[in-house]
Amino acid sequence: AAASATLMCVMHVAEVGPPVPLRRRRGTSQATQLVQEAFSDEVPVAPEELSARYIMIDVNTVRWLWWPAILYLFWGMAYVCDVYFVRTIEVISERFRIPDDVAGATLMALGCNGPELALNTIAIFHPSNIGVGAVVGGEVFNVLVIIGTSLLATPDMYMPLQLGKFSFFRDVSFYIISVMLLYWVLRDGSISRMKAMTLFAGAICYTTTVVFSSAIASAFSENAMVKVASRRMSMTKRSLARVLSFVDMGADDDSEDTVDQEAIDRWHEARSCTDPEAGSVLAVRVDVRNRMMDRSHHVTTRYMWLRDDALLVSTLSDPQPCMKMVQRLNSDLVYDHNRNTHDHHWHHGGLVNEPVFLGRDGHPKERNSSRDGSFDGLGKPLLNEFDSLKKLESQPSSVPPTYDTAGFKDAPWEIIPLQDILYCERSSADQMHFNLHVHQHDSHLGKLITIELSTPEVAMMDAWVTAIRDKLTEQRRRNIDAPDAKSCVDLFEEWADWLQFPVKWFVARSIPDMDNPKLQHLYPVSFVMSMLWLAIFAWSVVQACDGIHADFGISDDVLGFTIAAAGTSFPNVFSGMCVAKQGKTSMAVANALGANVQNVFLALAIPWTVQSVFIVGGPFAMRVDNLLPATLECAITLAPVVLVYTCCGCALPRWSGFLFLFTYLVYVVFALGQEVSHCPVWPMSCPTASA
């Protein structure tokens, strides 16, 4: 806010004409001459007027400062939302014991749409179309750019990307409904209480559907199988069975319904095993500190065992037959096209690193460059170079008996070297949770990942925490290597940290740190202060957009559809690529579509409901120019995603990522062409423009 105010003062001074020439007295310096003439008048001169007399700045040069200023403000909004606002919402859901699926569809969705919510809340007191434009333009950006870049970052073994039919068409259907409702609400330029409440009702309907998706999909799938098996059905029942089988969440018939009794027995034994070196089944949730990727708030059960130099996590999903159908709805599951997985193609993605296949000694296999899926190992890990894993091969290790079990040995494993684990932290809230903070030292997509682990028994948690801390201590004692030399990217990040320091310092002094268990009782203060900082940044963004509109002549609608939309969503591009390289591209796709739905149902519905019900007490004006072309563009840009998915066998190939990015480039060209030509149907002829 201070930077924005300073920039506004500079722009005010820049609009003043040339300075008044001075006559310098003999024997008097120019500085003394200025002071004497300034205070020689009987009427005192204001500082702004004094600077306007003797300072001249070319406005054509200074106006370009708006662009770095607004980018800085967008970063500030993303930083406050990711680091403080989302974490505060997590603490609230934990303290009130809100179920994970409900919290993910409500509170975490609210945190995901924090910047858009703040922009539309500021519009209540400072009328502007920037917030609406950010939502409409963000719909297109999330669908094309986030999904496109995530597909390009996905490892080859997961391509083409298989997506569950039920969850995909659920989000696409609600996305289309939200766009249609948004056009209905805005078409007459007035927002009434009924319209605002209708959008809010859409949020309740979508949340209910997400919470009960597992039950709905299971019922549909069971009904479909029963009706397909029956040969005495009527023609109507057969048609209904085909419809229900189409929305089944499975994407492939790869004989994964076979029951591996030995794997099930080993899984049950590991649930109660208290020896980390033998392996245990723990509940895991990953916090990547990003509002888009953490919105699912989902917990999975994973088998893992501790080695002297690393923590090994199996990607095998729960082998129980009753769990397979429910797990297909989990966007954390990925389809592996590598034939080394045999009949276990569906498995979990990585938590921190890209999973790799292990040999009989528990070390990574050599990678083969063959492209037909028959390579011996997988690709280079996401966050740590493959060389760091090669160093582990020289160290002897033993494998637990579960490792040689069919199912476990066929699935890839994730290796988290102990040198990448900063510390192990016990939870003060209860005695069955602990956290591992993993440093992403070889990745420029993020710096810290928190792995939240929970155990069914206190004895198991004590054993794991003690073992990890002992091995970390031994690892620190053995590791005496000098730190690596700083690269050019590291030096650039130091400059970036220096520029980010003012915001980080003031925010850290005003918002309680929810990562500190001793301060988590201050969650109401953290929530209010996070919203206050988001409001400050949102107000500054609106002011910057007004300045760009005044100096460059770009309309607020175009600024909202393009600049504001990209600015509020651009940090999600990097986090989407981060989880895609772990193999969890389906999570990025699901979160991008879900965020679009909640952008309309929450980021617009909540401020409009508050304004129409409590502040205005009735309808208020909200006119958006060229609304019909904007809503049509939302539907048209969704078409390539749906067409590619349906035509490619419910999968998204890698080349579709380039197609989606090219489509967004075409969208930006059309938006700029409409602005320059003042024709909403550009490049077609516009009757109003020709007249």
Legacy VTK file of the C-alpha trace (Angstrom):
# vtk DataFile Version 3.0
C-alpha trace
ASCII
DATASET POLYDATA
POINTS 691 float
0.000 0.000 0.000
2.855 2.383 0.791
4.517 1.596 -2.527
1.246 2.208 -4.336
0.764 5.563 -2.593
4.339 6.605 -3.405
3.831 5.685 -7.030
0.623 7.719 -7.149
2.471 10.788 -5.808
5.173 10.353 -8.428
2.532 10.076 -11.158
0.885 13.258 -9.841
4.152 15.157 -10.003
4.852 13.759 -13.450
1.702 15.371 -14.832
2.991 18.894 -14.059
4.482 20.986 -16.820
8.072 22.182 -17.255
9.867 23.833 -14.344
10.058 27.572 -13.831
13.471 28.984 -14.859
15.532 30.474 -12.038
17.865 33.460 -11.883
20.799 32.697 -9.670
22.245 35.478 -7.507
26.010 35.942 -7.541
27.742 34.148 -4.692
24.709 32.045 -3.850
24.453 28.317 -4.402
21.557 26.921 -6.354
20.206 25.018 -3.323
20.238 28.203 -1.223
18.593 30.090 -4.075
15.750 27.522 -4.181
15.134 27.691 -0.451
15.189 31.498 -0.357
12.754 31.858 -3.233
10.490 29.170 -1.826
10.089 30.911 1.518
10.365 34.529 0.378
6.686 34.726 -0.540
4.222 35.887 2.019
1.978 32.864 1.312
3.638 29.573 2.341
4.141 27.020 -0.442
2.957 23.430 -0.042
5.566 20.664 -0.552
3.680 19.223 -3.533
3.482 22.650 -5.159
7.173 23.272 -4.483
8.149 19.955 -6.071
5.858 20.668 -9.005
7.731 23.924 -9.688
11.236 22.523 -9.884
10.872 18.787 -10.694
9.898 17.485 -14.089
9.442 13.759 -14.796
8.369 12.454 -18.157
4.962 10.841 -17.655
5.479 8.591 -20.669
8.362 6.962 -18.819
6.979 6.847 -15.288
3.668 5.273 -16.309
5.447 2.025 -17.123
6.110 1.615 -13.370
2.489 0.535 -13.007
3.319 -2.889 -14.472
6.047 -3.984 -12.033
3.993 -2.451 -9.222
0.898 -4.522 -10.023
2.988 -7.683 -10.420
4.457 -7.044 -6.972
0.948 -6.633 -5.551
-0.179 -9.905 -7.136
2.766 -11.656 -5.505
1.846 -10.112 -2.153
-1.705 -11.433 -2.421
-0.477 -14.923 -3.300
2.068 -14.897 -0.454
-0.444 -13.893 2.226
-3.014 -16.364 0.915
-0.667 -19.358 0.594
1.420 -18.901 3.737
-1.095 -17.461 6.219
-4.708 -17.557 5.034
-4.800 -21.193 3.894
-2.884 -22.365 6.960
-5.309 -20.488 9.223
-8.242 -22.227 7.561
-6.522 -25.573 8.102
-6.161 -24.823 11.813
-9.835 -23.835 12.017
-10.940 -27.081 10.371
-8.693 -29.080 12.707
-9.829 -27.344 15.900
-13.518 -27.773 15.026
-12.919 -31.346 13.762
-14.444 -30.714 10.355
-14.172 -33.824 8.113
-11.512 -33.616 5.430
-13.880 -33.900 2.478
-16.191 -31.208 3.876
-13.264 -28.919 4.734
-11.772 -29.398 1.275
-14.999 -28.469 -0.493
-15.835 -25.487 1.747
-13.141 -23.844 3.860
-10.175 -24.853 1.703
-12.077 -23.769 -1.398
-12.623 -20.406 0.297
-8.884 -20.130 0.905
-8.142 -21.176 -2.674
-10.230 -18.279 -3.990
-8.865 -15.747 -1.500
-7.491 -13.192 -4.026
-10.674 -13.209 -6.119
-12.778 -12.981 -2.958
-10.730 -10.002 -1.745
-11.048 -8.157 -5.084
-14.836 -8.551 -5.119
-15.103 -7.586 -1.457
-13.216 -4.351 -2.140
-15.672 -3.688 -4.995
-18.383 -3.234 -2.354
-16.703 -0.061 -1.101
-14.804 0.896 -4.269
-17.062 -0.004 -7.244
-15.017 -1.717 -9.952
-15.354 -4.510 -12.500
-11.843 -5.788 -11.826
-13.077 -8.528 -9.478
-15.693 -9.843 -11.899
-13.179 -9.695 -14.728
-10.641 -11.616 -12.650
-13.180 -14.390 -12.071
-14.314 -14.605 -15.714
-10.775 -14.395 -17.080
-9.531 -16.756 -14.388
-11.970 -19.396 -15.661
-10.176 -19.439 -19.000
-6.691 -19.197 -17.464
-7.220 -22.098 -15.053
-8.664 -24.420 -17.692
-6.099 -23.781 -20.420
-2.860 -22.610 -18.798
-2.805 -24.607 -15.543
-3.972 -27.826 -17.185
-1.705 -27.248 -20.210
1.480 -26.624 -18.235
0.702 -29.510 -15.861
0.409 -31.912 -18.802
3.742 -30.754 -20.205
5.425 -31.304 -16.817
4.018 -34.819 -16.340
6.557 -37.697 -16.563
6.362 -39.902 -19.662
5.271 -43.001 -17.761
1.942 -41.357 -16.821
1.136 -40.154 -20.343
-1.449 -40.124 -21.765
-2.996 -38.965 -18.508
-5.937 -41.122 -17.422
-8.693 -39.272 -15.551
-11.713 -40.678 -13.740
-14.882 -40.151 -15.763
-17.137 -39.410 -12.838
-15.032 -36.667 -11.226
-14.106 -35.100 -14.595
-17.660 -34.793 -15.911
-18.905 -33.769 -12.465
-16.581 -30.753 -12.416
-17.174 -29.954 -16.098
-20.953 -30.050 -15.620
-20.855 -27.746 -12.609
-18.433 -25.465 -14.465
-20.898 -25.054 -17.347
-23.770 -24.486 -14.904
-21.766 -21.831 -13.019
-20.980 -19.942 -16.247
-24.647 -20.030 -17.299
-25.754 -18.783 -13.886
-23.153 -16.014 -13.982
-24.495 -14.786 -17.328
-28.064 -14.924 -15.996
-27.094 -12.888 -12.943
-25.178 -10.176 -14.843
-27.166 -9.854 -18.052
-29.401 -6.976 -16.861
-26.613 -5.120 -14.991
-28.248 -5.505 -11.582
-27.589 -7.893 -8.675
-30.614 -8.704 -6.526
-30.832 -10.713 -3.342
-32.458 -13.602 -5.182
-29.633 -13.768 -7.735
-26.926 -13.639 -5.092
-28.651 -16.315 -3.031
-29.021 -18.483 -6.146
-25.254 -18.444 -6.664
-24.743 -19.253 -3.002
-27.188 -22.150 -3.310
-25.058 -23.417 -6.192
-22.078 -23.523 -3.827
-24.085 -25.625 -1.356
-25.192 -27.997 -4.133
-21.646 -28.398 -5.462
-20.221 -28.947 -1.977
-22.830 -31.615 -1.228
-22.044 -33.387 -4.486
-18.297 -33.375 -3.792
-18.750 -34.648 -0.233
-20.969 -37.539 -1.325
-19.163 -38.269 -4.605
-17.856 -41.607 -3.363
-21.332 -42.839 -2.416
-22.919 -41.515 -5.617
-20.269 -43.000 -7.901
-20.335 -46.334 -6.076
-24.110 -46.533 -6.382
-23.976 -45.691 -10.081
-21.257 -48.246 -10.718
-23.026 -51.031 -8.813
-26.310 -50.343 -10.579
-24.530 -50.349 -13.921
-22.851 -53.722 -13.320
-26.086 -55.319 -12.125
-28.047 -54.086 -15.091
-25.401 -55.038 -17.609
-25.251 -58.547 -16.152
-28.990 -59.017 -16.431
-30.132 -60.306 -19.841
-33.829 -59.859 -19.144
-33.778 -56.104 -18.982
-36.023 -53.938 -21.068
-34.579 -51.613 -23.680
-35.024 -48.644 -21.323
-33.037 -50.354 -18.589
-30.262 -51.242 -21.000
-29.933 -47.638 -22.117
-29.820 -46.512 -18.512
-27.118 -49.091 -17.768
-24.982 -47.736 -20.591
-25.349 -44.214 -19.211
-24.462 -45.314 -15.699
-21.496 -47.358 -16.874
-20.181 -44.295 -18.723
-19.935 -42.309 -15.519
-18.033 -45.100 -13.774
-14.884 -43.685 -12.258
-12.578 -46.301 -13.712
-10.813 -45.478 -16.949
-9.296 -48.840 -17.846
-10.103 -52.502 -17.614
-6.679 -53.793 -16.698
-7.718 -56.752 -14.541
-7.050 -54.837 -11.344
-10.037 -56.442 -9.652
-7.949 -59.509 -8.850
-7.490 -60.015 -5.134
-3.924 -60.466 -3.850
-4.490 -62.105 -0.473
-0.807 -62.019 0.503
-0.624 -58.265 -0.113
-3.780 -57.770 1.959
-2.325 -59.800 4.845
0.948 -57.838 4.741
-1.031 -54.587 4.685
-2.976 -55.565 7.808
0.214 -56.590 9.622
1.859 -53.262 8.773
-1.087 -51.370 10.264
-0.018 -52.405 13.758
3.747 -52.765 13.233
5.774 -50.503 15.530
9.170 -51.193 13.929
9.979 -48.473 11.346
12.668 -50.658 9.736
10.068 -53.373 9.116
7.554 -50.871 7.761
4.184 -49.488 8.850
0.990 -48.215 7.232
0.544 -44.532 8.141
-1.991 -41.898 7.206
-0.328 -39.180 5.116
-1.268 -35.693 3.974
1.082 -33.398 2.070
1.085 -29.635 2.533
2.823 -27.914 -0.406
1.853 -24.431 0.858
-0.248 -23.479 -2.136
-3.923 -22.620 -2.078
-4.662 -24.513 -5.304
-2.895 -27.771 -4.516
-3.865 -27.954 -0.819
-7.581 -27.403 -1.348
-8.458 -31.134 -1.425
-7.335 -31.575 2.218
-7.179 -35.329 1.498
-5.521 -37.992 3.661
-4.260 -41.291 2.206
-2.838 -44.447 3.788
0.640 -45.431 2.616
3.081 -48.189 3.479
6.572 -46.885 4.291
9.770 -48.136 5.910
12.830 -46.373 7.272
16.349 -47.050 6.055
19.651 -45.705 7.392
19.872 -43.173 4.577
16.312 -42.626 3.356
12.592 -42.960 3.948
10.961 -45.240 1.362
7.261 -44.806 0.602
5.300 -47.316 -1.466
2.909 -45.999 -4.105
0.667 -49.060 -3.749
-2.904 -48.147 -2.863
-4.908 -50.037 -0.265
-5.171 -53.576 -1.737
-8.514 -54.345 -0.112
-11.181 -54.868 -2.827
-13.696 -52.696 -1.005
-11.300 -49.738 -1.141
-10.434 -49.850 -4.853
-13.697 -48.311 -6.032
-13.533 -45.460 -3.533
-9.860 -44.753 -4.212
-10.485 -44.213 -7.918
-12.225 -40.978 -6.969
-9.023 -39.779 -5.289
-7.195 -37.392 -7.601
-3.933 -38.527 -5.959
-4.096 -41.824 -7.868
-2.334 -41.995 -11.229
-2.345 -44.516 -14.058
1.113 -45.873 -14.830
1.565 -47.100 -18.414
4.799 -48.916 -17.538
4.278 -52.637 -17.973
6.623 -53.343 -15.044
3.636 -52.586 -12.827
1.877 -55.692 -14.231
-1.759 -55.565 -13.060
-1.216 -52.664 -10.624
-1.306 -49.746 -13.066
-3.260 -47.500 -10.700
-1.147 -46.284 -7.793
-0.381 -43.165 -5.771
1.804 -40.363 -7.046
4.850 -39.124 -5.186
4.746 -37.082 -2.009
7.982 -35.187 -2.660
9.859 -37.015 -5.420
8.947 -38.866 -8.560
8.625 -42.591 -7.739
11.198 -45.056 -9.117
11.363 -48.821 -9.488
13.670 -50.576 -7.045
15.807 -53.670 -7.460
15.971 -56.621 -5.117
18.445 -54.746 -2.900
16.095 -51.777 -2.462
18.085 -49.381 -4.681
16.832 -47.655 -7.851
17.128 -49.565 -11.098
19.048 -48.117 -14.002
16.966 -46.091 -16.352
16.455 -47.331 -19.910
15.802 -44.761 -22.592
13.273 -46.913 -24.438
10.032 -45.137 -25.072
7.642 -48.112 -25.287
7.151 -48.289 -21.542
9.596 -51.141 -20.960
12.327 -49.130 -19.242
13.812 -50.535 -16.077
13.502 -47.418 -13.975
11.555 -44.230 -14.023
12.634 -40.703 -14.670
14.670 -38.224 -12.791
13.115 -37.245 -9.448
11.318 -33.937 -9.206
12.944 -32.209 -6.289
16.287 -33.937 -5.982
18.695 -34.851 -8.758
19.030 -38.516 -9.724
22.683 -38.279 -8.639
21.573 -37.866 -5.032
19.804 -41.207 -5.275
22.798 -42.805 -6.969
24.880 -41.929 -3.893
22.552 -44.095 -1.831
23.314 -47.175 -3.940
26.829 -47.487 -2.520
25.428 -47.888 0.979
24.300 -51.399 1.995
20.702 -51.807 3.056
18.273 -54.538 4.019
14.686 -54.767 2.844
11.699 -55.761 4.988
9.744 -58.951 4.189
6.828 -56.904 2.866
9.024 -55.516 0.087
9.236 -58.947 -1.618
5.463 -59.424 -1.563
3.631 -59.425 -4.883
1.982 -56.052 -5.363
4.493 -54.166 -3.249
7.506 -55.110 -5.386
5.582 -54.473 -8.635
4.674 -50.884 -7.721
7.221 -48.031 -7.845
8.652 -46.573 -4.656
9.421 -43.028 -3.604
12.808 -42.376 -2.004
13.101 -39.374 0.343
16.787 -39.053 1.350
17.287 -38.190 5.004
19.589 -35.348 3.978
16.531 -33.599 2.522
14.531 -33.820 5.772
15.095 -30.708 7.846
13.538 -31.933 11.082
10.841 -34.137 12.592
8.211 -32.360 14.678
5.717 -33.902 17.074
2.244 -32.455 17.208
1.324 -30.830 20.502
-2.405 -31.233 19.847
-2.399 -35.050 20.234
0.006 -37.952 20.568
-0.657 -39.641 17.220
0.531 -37.019 14.713
3.992 -35.854 13.645
5.342 -33.778 10.747
8.347 -34.082 8.461
9.610 -30.859 6.884
11.367 -31.665 3.612
13.640 -29.177 1.902
13.352 -28.930 -1.890
16.957 -27.923 -2.420
17.125 -28.827 -6.136
13.776 -27.403 -7.155
12.952 -23.812 -7.983
9.214 -24.515 -7.856
9.072 -24.452 -4.081
11.175 -24.492 -0.935
9.403 -26.520 1.732
6.972 -29.416 1.798
5.389 -30.559 5.041
4.417 -34.231 5.259
1.800 -34.731 7.967
1.780 -38.308 9.311
-0.637 -39.907 11.744
-0.593 -43.307 13.449
-3.404 -45.370 15.013
-1.458 -45.911 18.235
0.755 -43.774 20.457
3.426 -46.503 20.657
3.773 -46.532 16.873
4.136 -42.760 16.749
6.794 -42.797 19.490
8.751 -45.484 17.655
8.705 -43.609 14.352
9.627 -40.218 15.826
12.473 -41.695 17.853
13.851 -43.675 14.910
13.692 -40.746 12.485
15.362 -38.358 14.912
18.132 -40.841 15.686
18.851 -41.457 12.015
18.739 -37.724 11.262
21.279 -37.131 14.021
23.532 -39.845 12.626
23.077 -38.451 9.117
24.114 -34.962 10.240
27.156 -36.427 11.979
28.312 -38.272 8.852
27.547 -35.469 6.417
30.599 -33.167 6.460
30.505 -32.095 2.812
30.962 -28.415 2.044
27.894 -26.593 0.673
27.579 -26.328 -3.086
28.580 -23.120 -4.840
25.742 -20.724 -5.560
24.424 -20.718 -9.097
23.098 -17.774 -11.076
19.565 -18.794 -10.170
20.474 -18.769 -6.476
21.914 -15.258 -6.800
18.771 -14.119 -8.589
16.655 -15.584 -5.778
18.667 -13.538 -3.272
17.695 -10.378 -5.139
14.098 -11.567 -5.185
14.234 -12.225 -1.429
15.539 -8.705 -0.898
12.577 -7.261 -2.820
10.142 -9.479 -0.930
11.539 -8.590 2.474
9.296 -5.541 3.202
6.063 -7.489 2.708
7.319 -10.548 4.569
8.526 -8.439 7.501
5.316 -6.448 8.000
3.068 -9.477 7.473
5.055 -11.639 9.892
4.810 -8.920 12.568
1.026 -8.592 12.229
-0.255 -12.160 11.596
0.299 -14.930 14.181
2.215 -17.903 12.813
-0.185 -20.847 12.679
2.731 -23.257 12.193
3.658 -22.571 15.802
1.424 -24.781 18.000
1.723 -22.293 20.857
0.039 -19.591 18.752
-2.721 -21.641 17.156
-5.227 -20.451 19.746
-4.939 -17.042 18.045
-6.578 -18.345 14.865
-9.337 -15.652 14.965
-6.651 -12.945 14.937
-4.789 -14.710 12.135
-7.969 -15.018 10.068
-8.933 -11.355 10.493
-5.429 -10.042 9.830
-5.025 -12.279 6.771
-8.275 -10.947 5.355
-7.153 -7.398 6.183
-3.879 -7.809 4.310
-5.685 -9.381 1.367
-8.042 -6.408 1.365
-5.091 -3.974 1.395
-3.462 -5.691 -1.556
-6.783 -5.958 -3.386
-7.432 -2.223 -2.909
-3.927 -1.483 -4.194
-4.522 -3.706 -7.241
-7.722 -1.815 -8.025
-5.893 1.500 -7.689
-3.102 0.257 -9.950
-5.651 -0.889 -12.541
-7.261 2.553 -12.400
-3.826 4.079 -13.022
-3.189 1.768 -15.988
-6.614 2.614 -17.346
-5.904 6.349 -17.059
-2.374 6.243 -18.489
-2.740 3.534 -21.156
-6.438 3.722 -21.972
-7.050 0.008 -21.329
-10.579 -0.642 -20.109
-11.248 -2.197 -16.708
-13.031 -5.148 -18.338
-9.986 -6.111 -20.407
-7.688 -5.575 -17.415
-9.875 -7.906 -15.375
-10.175 -10.588 -18.077
-6.426 -10.678 -18.762
-4.074 -8.983 -16.264
-6.054 -9.493 -13.051
-7.054 -13.037 -14.027
-3.494 -14.078 -14.842
-2.042 -12.242 -11.839
-4.300 -13.935 -9.290
-3.859 -17.405 -10.829
-0.282 -17.377 -12.113
1.332 -18.707 -8.891
-0.863 -21.780 -9.288
0.913 -22.597 -12.555
4.164 -23.403 -10.742
2.450 -25.441 -8.039
0.524 -27.335 -10.715
3.789 -28.202 -12.460
5.268 -29.202 -9.103
2.602 -31.813 -8.320
2.514 -32.896 -11.989
6.181 -33.898 -11.845
5.310 -36.000 -8.814
2.788 -37.795 -11.042
-0.283 -36.147 -9.508
-1.404 -34.258 -12.622
-4.961 -35.453 -12.083
-4.955 -33.449 -8.848
-3.952 -30.292 -10.714
-6.690 -30.863 -13.327
-9.367 -31.521 -10.702
-8.331 -28.510 -8.617
-8.288 -26.201 -11.651
-11.843 -27.175 -12.637
-13.067 -27.114 -9.032
-11.530 -23.683 -8.433
-13.444 -22.322 -11.427
-16.723 -23.518 -9.989
-16.047 -22.073 -6.543
-14.822 -18.803 -8.064
-18.408 -18.130 -9.144
-20.200 -19.798 -6.258
-18.017 -18.337 -3.480
-15.769 -15.482 -4.642
-18.744 -13.710 -6.239
-21.702 -15.060 -4.279
-20.430 -14.182 -0.795
-19.629 -10.466 -1.410
-22.774 -9.991 -3.489
-24.950 -11.637 -0.834
-23.450 -9.441 1.890
-23.891 -6.288 -0.196
-27.475 -7.003 -1.308
-28.757 -8.282 2.036
-26.874 -6.357 4.721
-25.398 -3.208 3.144
-27.685 -2.049 0.347
-30.774 -3.965 1.388
-31.802 -4.540 -2.222
-30.473 -4.729 -5.757
-27.350 -2.828 -6.783
-25.802 -2.044 -10.162
-23.082 -4.256 -11.615
-22.711 -3.627 -15.310
-20.141 -5.603 -17.295
-19.529 -4.643 -20.905
-19.363 -7.375 -23.541
-20.722 -9.965 -21.113
-22.092 -12.335 -23.759
-18.789 -12.673 -25.691
-16.929 -13.193 -22.391
-19.224 -16.032 -21.257
-19.147 -17.614 -24.697
-15.357 -17.540 -24.586
-15.464 -19.443 -21.280
-17.529 -22.187 -22.932
-15.520 -22.204 -26.166
-12.168 -22.508 -24.380
-13.516 -25.448 -22.360
-14.451 -27.282 -25.563
-10.885 -28.364 -26.495
-10.387 -29.986 -23.085
-13.648 -31.941 -23.276
-13.157 -32.937 -26.925
-9.604 -34.185 -26.394
-10.671 -36.111 -23.299
-13.591 -37.866 -24.994
-11.866 -38.499 -28.330
-8.686 -39.908 -26.734
-10.369 -42.577 -24.630
-10.909 -40.543 -21.443
-7.274 -39.439 -21.396
-5.252 -36.291 -22.075
-2.105 -36.846 -24.196
0.963 -34.649 -23.919
0.343 -32.806 -27.193
-2.924 -31.506 -25.779
-0.888 -29.346 -23.373
0.534 -27.407 -26.329
-2.971 -27.183 -27.800
-4.397 -25.689 -24.607
-1.602 -23.096 -24.312
-2.026 -22.136 -27.970
-5.777 -21.762 -27.403
-5.123 -19.385 -24.508
-2.752 -17.350 -26.688
-5.517 -17.058 -29.284
-7.921 -15.968 -26.530
-5.546 -13.188 -25.427
-5.133 -12.027 -29.046
-8.895 -11.853 -29.470
-9.293 -9.953 -26.173
-6.685 -7.369 -27.199
-8.174 -7.121 -30.684
-11.604 -6.404 -29.238
-10.110 -3.717 -27.015
-8.154 -1.984 -29.772
-10.983 -2.103 -32.314
-13.704 -1.398 -29.727
-15.649 -4.224 -31.352
-16.903 -7.075 -29.119
-17.151 -9.477 -32.096
-13.679 -8.796 -33.535
-12.324 -9.943 -36.035
-15.790 -9.910 -37.608
-17.226 -6.600 -38.728
-18.877 -4.605 -35.995
-21.929 -2.517 -37.000
-21.429 0.034 -34.232
-17.765 0.526 -35.130
-18.504 0.990 -38.850
-21.275 3.431 -38.084
LINES 1 692
691 0 1 2 3 4 5 6 7 8 9 10 11 12 13 14 15 16 17 18 19 20 21 22 23 24 25 26 27 28 29 30 31 32 33 34 35 36 37 38 39 40 41 42 43 44 45 46 47 48 49 50 51 52 53 54 55 56 57 58 59 60 61 62 63 64 65 66 67 68 69 70 71 72 73 74 75 76 77 78 79 80 81 82 83 84 85 86 87 88 89 90 91 92 93 94 95 96 97 98 99 100 101 102 103 104 105 106 107 108 109 110 111 112 113 114 115 116 117 118 119 120 121 122 123 124 125 126 127 128 129 130 131 132 133 134 135 136 137 138 139 140 141 142 143 144 145 146 147 148 149 150 151 152 153 154 155 156 157 158 159 160 161 162 163 164 165 166 167 168 169 170 171 172 173 174 175 176 177 178 179 180 181 182 183 184 185 186 187 188 189 190 191 192 193 194 195 196 197 198 199 200 201 202 203 204 205 206 207 208 209 210 211 212 213 214 215 216 217 218 219 220 221 222 223 224 225 226 227 228 229 230 231 232 233 234 235 236 237 238 239 240 241 242 243 244 245 246 247 248 249 250 251 252 253 254 255 256 257 258 259 260 261 262 263 264 265 266 267 268 269 270 271 272 273 274 275 276 277 278 279 280 281 282 283 284 285 286 287 288 289 290 291 292 293 294 295 296 297 298 299 300 301 302 303 304 305 306 307 308 309 310 311 312 313 314 315 316 317 318 319 320 321 322 323 324 325 326 327 328 329 330 331 332 333 334 335 336 337 338 339 340 341 342 343 344 345 346 347 348 349 350 351 352 353 354 355 356 357 358 359 360 361 362 363 364 365 366 367 368 369 370 371 372 373 374 375 376 377 378 379 380 381 382 383 384 385 386 387 388 389 390 391 392 393 394 395 396 397 398 399 400 401 402 403 404 405 406 407 408 409 410 411 412 413 414 415 416 417 418 419 420 421 422 423 424 425 426 427 428 429 430 431 432 433 434 435 436 437 438 439 440 441 442 443 444 445 446 447 448 449 450 451 452 453 454 455 456 457 458 459 460 461 462 463 464 465 466 467 468 469 470 471 472 473 474 475 476 477 478 479 480 481 482 483 484 485 486 487 488 489 490 491 492 493 494 495 496 497 498 499 500 501 502 503 504 505 506 507 508 509 510 511 512 513 514 515 516 517 518 519 520 521 522 523 524 525 526 527 528 529 530 531 532 533 534 535 536 537 538 539 540 541 542 543 544 545 546 547 548 549 550 551 552 553 554 555 556 557 558 559 560 561 562 563 564 565 566 567 568 569 570 571 572 573 574 575 576 577 578 579 580 581 582 583 584 585 586 587 588 589 590 591 592 593 594 595 596 597 598 599 600 601 602 603 604 605 606 607 608 609 610 611 612 613 614 615 616 617 618 619 620 621 622 623 624 625 626 627 628 629 630 631 632 633 634 635 636 637 638 639 640 641 642 643 644 645 646 647 648 649 650 651 652 653 654 655 656 657 658 659 660 661 662 663 664 665 666 667 668 669 670 671 672 673 674 675 676 677 678 679 680 681 682 683 684 685 686 687 688 689 690
